[in-house]
Amino acid sequence: MKKIIYIFSFVSLFICSCGDTTNGPLTNEEIREASTIPTIKMDMDENLLLTISIKNFSQPLNFLSFTFFYNYNIFSISSVSGGDFAMDFNSEDYEIEDPYLSFLFLDVSGSGELLKIQLNGSSYKGTTIYIHNMSLIDDSNLEWIYEYDAFYTEQICYISEHPTNGEQVFDDGEYGWTNSFCLPIQEDWRVD
């Protein structure tokens, strides 16, 4: 009888400790959403308005700069507007001969919008948008050296399937904007 009680107790403990698993394990995106690590986020709406924002920047930065990489063969940019932080430099304002845009923000901390970019384009299946050449200067004017597990930068891509194993990303099998599975880039436009 003691053996049955031990087995019953063990099984009960196991069932209770597992919790509700009806929705399956958390995705990487859900884990990052719940995380407190500093993150640069990208969100695209159905009208191709891209919002780039920051989340959980507890370390104040004097400067945050980056280059915005996108497929300039299929997208054009109709407008760029600032967000919650001072945009000190926008390469579009200076007509710099570069298909990519560069930005510099001042006094960045906490969470909020950096900017919104209105894209125009069609036939963008498989495209990936990301930021590159990032520089972070803290409030002591020292470069903020970040490690992968202590800082995250999202990419955004328009895909229907995983780039390496071919599994559908969305239940309906259609294309959609997502921050998951964007690398490796599916439709690479960059020149070697």
Secondary structure, DSSP 8 states (H G I E B T S, - for coil): -HHHHHHHHHHHHHHHHH---TT-S--HHHHHHH--S-EEEEEE-TT-EEEEEEEEEEEEEEEEEEEEE--TTTEEEEEEEE-SSEEEEEGGGGT-S-SSEEEEEEEEEEEEEEEEEEEEES--TT-EEEEEEEEEEETTS-B----GGG-EE--EEEESB-TTT--BSSTT---EEESSS--S-SS-----
